[in-house]
Amino acid sequence: MSSAHIVFLMYHELELAGRKLCQSEPGYVRYILPLETFRSQMAWIKESGWRGLNAGEAIRYPAGPSVCITFDDGCETDLIAAAPVLRQFGCNATFYLTAGFLGTPGYLSASQVRDLDAQGFEIGCHSMTHPYLSDLTEPELKREIVDAKLQIETIVGHPIEHFSCPGGRYDRRTLRMARQAGFATVANSQFHANSSRTSPYELGRVAMLRDLTIDEFNALCHGRGLWKKRLQHQARRGVQRLLGNRAYDRLRAVLLGEPRQ
């Protein structure tokens, strides 16, 4: 793949021996990588001569093989596990925080957010309470995007420019609100590499799953096989649009063996 195309990788909480995860449902755990798996991936980036970038760096689409590293939710393992590994291998990253989760068990505190920011990592926003944005009214959407941005900016003491959509769900109103709030980019969970031709408000990302092998990781960084994942994603989105988000989630919970809420 041309160096003008960059795959954005989407991580979540990291699994540490003896430490309880923020959630235990199978649909959540499938996105949780053991720390050593994440370490092996970052080692591959460095040893292969690639660069690990944050979103602000990646959207400049520099020459040379690169991937964008992003984390959603704002789990405490962002600071205590991911950050040391990223520094070890010379990688940067964007951490999209769910503002309303901050300070609750398993998630970053305000002081930890400032620590992560002070280490040079990019802080972004992942909404206020992690709802499906396409289901919300305008006042609710404002709280999830505008108010969440202001809350995080109050913590770090400077503007933040990057937003990611919970569950990858969004609509035109979401993008309009994010633009009006002053965000420079919006990331989703569509399986495609990004380039200078990609709208900065519809940046695709590839979800990293816990059973991914290092060879599969290599292929994803190169953008190989994303078309297959994109077709699967489009099929799921079609079912979501047909059933609606809540009915789709109930069906998914049954298929994955998750308890109904």
C-alpha positions as CSV (number, residue, x, y, z in Angstrom):
1,M,0.0,0.0,0.0
2,S,1.2,3.5,-0.8
3,S,2.7,5.6,2.0
4,A,-0.1,8.1,1.2
5,H,-2.5,5.7,2.9
6,I,-2.5,5.1,6.6
7,V,-4.5,2.6,8.6
8,F,-5.9,3.9,11.9
9,L,-5.8,1.1,14.6
10,M,-8.5,1.2,17.3
11,Y,-7.6,-0.2,20.7
12,H,-9.5,-0.3,24.0
13,E,-8.6,-1.5,27.5
14,L,-5.5,-3.7,27.9
15,E,-5.6,-6.9,30.0
16,L,-3.2,-7.1,32.9
17,A,-2.6,-10.2,35.0
18,G,-4.7,-10.1,38.2
19,R,-6.5,-6.9,37.3
20,K,-10.3,-6.9,36.8
21,L,-11.5,-5.5,33.4
22,C,-13.9,-2.6,33.3
23,Q,-16.5,-4.9,31.8
24,S,-16.8,-8.7,31.5
25,E,-19.3,-9.2,28.7
26,P,-18.0,-11.2,25.7
27,G,-18.8,-8.4,23.3
28,Y,-16.4,-6.2,25.3
29,V,-13.7,-8.7,26.1
30,R,-13.2,-9.6,22.4
31,Y,-11.7,-6.1,21.9
32,I,-9.4,-6.4,25.0
33,L,-5.8,-7.3,24.2
34,P,-3.5,-8.8,26.7
35,L,-0.6,-6.5,27.5
36,E,2.0,-8.8,25.9
37,T,0.0,-9.0,22.6
38,F,0.0,-5.2,22.5
39,R,3.7,-5.1,23.3
40,S,4.5,-7.5,20.4
41,Q,2.5,-5.4,18.0
42,M,4.4,-2.2,19.0
43,A,7.7,-4.1,18.7
44,W,6.7,-5.2,15.2
45,I,6.1,-1.5,14.3
46,K,9.6,-0.5,15.5
47,E,11.5,-3.5,14.2
48,S,9.8,-3.2,10.8
49,G,10.9,0.5,10.4
50,W,7.3,1.8,10.7
51,R,6.1,4.8,12.7
52,G,3.3,4.8,15.2
53,L,1.5,8.2,14.9
54,N,-1.3,10.1,16.7
55,A,-4.3,11.4,14.8
56,G,-2.9,14.9,14.4
57,E,0.3,13.5,12.9
58,A,-1.4,10.9,10.7
59,I,-3.8,13.3,8.9
60,R,-0.7,15.0,7.5
61,Y,0.0,11.7,5.7
62,P,3.7,11.8,6.0
63,A,5.9,9.7,3.7
64,G,7.1,6.4,4.9
65,P,5.3,3.4,6.4
66,S,3.1,4.5,9.3
67,V,0.0,3.5,11.3
68,C,-2.1,5.7,13.5
69,I,-2.6,4.3,17.1
70,T,-5.8,5.2,18.9
71,F,-7.5,4.1,22.1
72,D,-11.1,4.5,23.0
73,D,-12.9,5.0,26.4
74,G,-10.2,6.3,28.7
75,C,-9.4,3.2,30.7
76,E,-6.7,3.5,33.4
77,T,-4.6,1.0,31.5
78,D,-4.0,3.8,28.9
79,L,-1.6,5.3,31.4
80,I,-0.3,2.4,33.4
81,A,0.1,-0.1,30.6
82,A,-0.2,1.4,27.1
83,A,1.8,4.5,27.6
84,P,5.0,2.8,28.9
85,V,5.0,0.4,25.9
86,L,4.4,3.2,23.5
87,R,7.3,5.1,24.9
88,Q,9.5,2.0,24.9
89,F,9.0,1.6,21.1
90,G,8.9,5.2,20.2
91,C,5.3,5.3,19.2
92,N,2.7,8.1,19.7
93,A,-1.0,7.7,20.1
94,T,-4.4,9.5,20.5
95,F,-6.4,8.6,23.6
96,Y,-10.1,9.3,23.1
97,L,-11.7,9.8,26.5
98,T,-15.3,9.3,27.6
99,A,-15.6,12.4,29.8
100,G,-18.3,11.0,32.1
101,F,-16.3,7.8,32.8
102,L,-13.3,9.8,34.2
103,G,-12.8,9.2,37.9
104,T,-14.9,6.1,38.1
105,P,-13.4,2.6,38.9
106,G,-11.1,1.3,36.1
107,Y,-11.0,4.6,34.2
108,L,-8.5,7.5,34.3
109,S,-8.7,10.2,36.9
110,A,-8.3,13.9,36.1
111,S,-4.7,13.9,37.4
112,Q,-3.9,10.8,35.3
113,V,-5.3,12.4,32.2
114,R,-3.0,15.4,32.8
115,D,-0.1,12.9,33.3
116,L,-0.9,11.2,30.0
117,D,-1.1,14.6,28.3
118,A,2.2,15.8,29.9
119,Q,3.9,12.7,28.5
120,G,3.2,14.1,25.0
121,F,0.3,11.8,24.0
122,E,-2.7,13.3,22.2
123,I,-5.9,13.6,24.1
124,G,-9.2,13.3,22.3
125,C,-12.9,13.0,23.1
126,H,-15.1,9.9,22.9
127,S,-18.4,11.6,24.1
128,M,-19.7,12.2,27.5
129,T,-21.5,8.9,28.3
130,H,-20.8,6.6,25.3
131,P,-24.2,6.4,23.7
132,Y,-25.0,5.8,20.1
133,L,-25.0,9.3,18.8
134,S,-27.4,8.7,15.9
135,D,-30.1,7.9,18.5
136,L,-29.9,11.2,20.3
137,T,-31.9,14.5,20.2
138,E,-30.1,17.7,19.5
139,P,-29.8,18.7,23.2
140,E,-28.4,15.3,24.0
141,L,-26.0,15.4,21.1
142,K,-24.7,18.8,22.3
143,R,-24.0,17.3,25.7
144,E,-22.2,14.3,24.3
145,I,-20.0,16.3,21.9
146,V,-19.8,20.0,22.9
147,D,-20.0,19.6,26.7
148,A,-17.7,16.6,26.8
149,K,-15.1,18.5,24.8
150,L,-15.3,21.4,27.2
151,Q,-15.0,19.1,30.2
152,I,-11.8,17.4,28.9
153,E,-10.3,20.8,27.9
154,T,-10.8,22.0,31.4
155,I,-8.8,19.1,32.7
156,V,-5.9,19.4,30.3
157,G,-5.9,23.2,30.1
158,H,-5.8,23.4,26.3
159,P,-8.0,22.8,23.3
160,I,-8.6,19.2,22.0
161,E,-9.2,18.6,18.3
162,H,-10.1,14.9,17.7
163,F,-13.3,13.0,18.4
164,S,-14.3,9.3,17.9
165,C,-17.8,8.0,17.7
166,P,-19.0,5.4,20.3
167,G,-19.8,2.2,18.6
168,G,-18.9,3.8,15.3
169,R,-22.5,5.1,15.1
170,Y,-23.0,8.6,13.7
171,D,-25.1,10.6,11.3
172,R,-24.9,14.0,9.5
173,R,-26.0,15.8,12.7
174,T,-23.1,14.3,14.6
175,L,-20.6,15.5,12.1
176,R,-22.1,19.0,11.9
177,M,-22.1,19.3,15.7
178,A,-18.5,18.1,15.9
179,R,-17.4,20.6,13.3
180,Q,-19.3,23.4,15.1
181,A,-17.7,22.4,18.4
182,G,-14.3,22.9,16.9
183,F,-13.1,19.4,16.4
184,A,-10.7,19.0,13.4
185,T,-11.4,15.3,12.9
186,V,-14.0,12.6,13.6
187,A,-13.1,8.9,13.6
188,N,-15.5,6.0,13.2
189,S,-15.1,2.2,13.0
190,Q,-15.4,1.7,9.2
191,F,-12.8,-0.6,7.8
192,H,-10.7,1.4,5.4
193,A,-7.3,3.1,5.2
194,N,-7.3,6.9,5.2
195,S,-5.6,9.2,2.8
196,S,-5.5,12.9,1.9
197,R,-8.7,12.2,-0.1
198,T,-10.6,11.0,3.1
199,S,-12.8,13.5,4.8
200,P,-11.2,14.4,8.2
201,Y,-14.7,14.0,9.6
202,E,-15.1,10.4,8.5
203,L,-11.8,8.7,9.3
204,G,-12.0,4.9,9.2
205,R,-10.4,2.8,11.9
206,V,-9.7,-0.9,12.3
207,A,-10.8,-2.5,15.6
208,M,-8.0,-4.6,17.1
209,L,-9.3,-8.0,18.4
210,R,-7.7,-10.1,21.1
211,D,-7.2,-13.2,18.9
212,L,-5.3,-11.3,16.2
213,T,-2.0,-13.0,15.2
214,I,1.2,-11.0,14.5
215,D,0.9,-12.0,10.8
216,E,-2.6,-10.7,10.7
217,F,-1.5,-7.5,12.4
218,N,1.2,-7.1,9.7
219,A,-1.4,-7.5,7.0
220,L,-3.8,-5.0,8.6
221,C,-1.0,-2.4,8.9
222,H,-0.4,-2.8,5.2
223,G,-4.1,-2.5,4.5
224,R,-4.4,-6.0,3.1
225,G,-7.7,-7.7,3.4
226,L,-9.6,-4.6,4.6
227,W,-12.1,-5.0,1.8
228,K,-13.3,-8.3,3.3
229,K,-13.8,-6.7,6.7
230,R,-15.5,-3.7,5.1
231,L,-18.0,-6.0,3.4
232,Q,-18.7,-7.7,6.7
233,H,-19.0,-4.3,8.4
234,Q,-21.4,-3.0,5.8
235,A,-23.6,-6.1,6.2
236,R,-23.8,-5.6,10.0
237,R,-24.6,-1.9,9.5
238,G,-27.4,-2.9,7.1
239,V,-28.9,-5.1,9.8
240,Q,-28.5,-2.3,12.4
241,R,-30.3,0.1,10.2
242,L,-33.1,-2.4,9.6
243,L,-33.5,-3.3,13.3
244,G,-32.4,-0.2,15.0
245,N,-29.5,0.1,17.5
246,R,-31.3,-1.4,20.5
247,A,-32.9,-4.4,18.8
248,Y,-29.6,-5.1,17.0
249,D,-27.7,-5.0,20.3
250,R,-30.2,-7.5,21.9
251,L,-29.7,-9.8,18.9
252,R,-25.9,-9.5,19.2
253,A,-26.1,-10.2,22.9
254,V,-27.9,-13.5,22.3
255,L,-25.5,-14.5,19.5
256,L,-22.5,-13.7,21.7
257,G,-23.9,-15.3,24.8
258,E,-24.1,-12.0,26.6
259,P,-26.7,-11.3,29.3
260,R,-29.6,-9.0,28.3
261,Q,-29.6,-5.6,29.9
